[in-house]
C-alpha cells in the first residue's frame, strides 16, 4: 500500500469547497466526540446509512435524523475514529483541489455528494438486509479519486512506500497510485467492518460522472512530472 504525501499538479484557484468540506467534517467529529459513548451510538444509528432501512424505507429505530433514504448524505459527515477521519480528509485535500478546480465549486460539491450517495447505495446493494449503519466520507472521497484518475492520469503523486527497513519516497503516476488503491479494495476482508463496496461504487461513479460534470471550457491544467 502506498501512502500519498503530495501531488505535482498546479491549480488555478483556491479550493474553497474542498477546504470547507474538510473543516465541516472535522467540526462534526469534534462535536461527536463530546457526546459520550452512548450519545455517539445514538447519533450513528439515527444519522448513519442503514441498508435495511434504505431498502425497506422503514425506520428500525431510533428515529432517523432525516427522511429515508437521505441518511446516505448525513452518514458522509460522521466518522468512526480519528484515523478514519484523518485518512479520508487527507485524500480529499490532496486530490480534491484539482477536481474542484476542473469542475467549478458548485459542480464539485454536487459531484462529491452524488458520488458519495452512489457509493453508499452500492454497499446497500451488496448487503441489503444489514442493520449495521454505515458512516464516513469514504464513498464521496472515492468519487473524487475516480474523477482525478480520469482527468489527471499522468500527474505525479509523491508516495511513501512502507516496506520495513526499505522505506522510501518516490513519485508515481496518478493512474498507478489510484489503480493500486482501487484494486486494493477487493482485498479488504468481508469481516473487516469496512464498507469496501462503497469505495468501489464511489470510485466508479466518479469515473462515470466526471466528464458529465466538467464544463465545456474547463481550466487548462498541465500534468507536471518532477523528480523527488
JOWO-V468524 format. One record per run of one state. SS is the DSSP state (A for helix, B for strand, O for the rest). FROM is the first residue (numbers start at 1). LEN is the number of residues. If there is no record, write none. Layout:
# JOWO-V468524
ss: {SS | SS}
from: {FROM | FROM}
len: {LEN | LEN}
This chain:
# JOWO-V468524
ss: {O | B | O | A | O | A | O | B | A | O | A | O | A | O | A | O | B | O | A | O | B | O | B | A | O | A | O}
from: {1 | 2 | 9 | 16 | 34 | 36 | 48 | 49 | 51 | 57 | 71 | 78 | 82 | 104 | 105 | 127 | 133 | 135 | 138 | 152 | 156 | 162 | 168 | 174 | 188 | 196 | 214}
len: {1 | 7 | 7 | 18 | 2 | 12 | 1 | 2 | 6 | 14 | 7 | 4 | 22 | 1 | 22 | 6 | 2 | 3 | 14 | 4 | 6 | 6 | 6 | 14 | 8 | 18 | 15}
